[in-house]
Amino acid sequence: MGTVLIKKPAIDPRYARFKLSIRESSIHRRGVYADEAIPPQRKVIEYTGERISRRETKRRGDGSITYLFTLDDYWTLDGAFGGSGAEIINHSCDPNLRSMNFKGHILYMSRRAIRRGEELTVDYRFANDIERVKCRCGATNCRGVINLPK
């Protein structure tokens, strides 16, 4: 299957709790931006997508761009199919969102107050035993890679 590029990414309002939009990003390709102020500790958007098995995750994971979010040891969500728009949120080593697995749902929660116009980011927390992925977040505490330190 390889890389599946989402041609017309959009925010699905059924899963977003605030006004959000997708625009060009200085971090990577496109990003999700707050179109209104978001208070701290609030649900911002749910990450949705097709629920796929570990075997299918391995097959779809071969590509330079993927929209995969691991739910548990067996299931993964593929945001390229049925995504809410959260799959477009970029990585940062100093993110303004955190992910939370709540009863099999991935919720992105605000870590702090987010200003209108600010790009939403989350720490992807890639494993340190997989291929290193260069980070372009530009944060002062940038690790240089998206992978967690060993």
Secondary structure by P-SEA (a helix, b strand, c coil): cccccccbbbbcccccccbbbbcccccccbbbbbcccccccccccccccccccaaaaaaaccccccccccccccbbbcccccccccccbbbbccccbbbbbcccbbbbbbcccccccbbbbbcccccccccbbbbccccccccccccccc
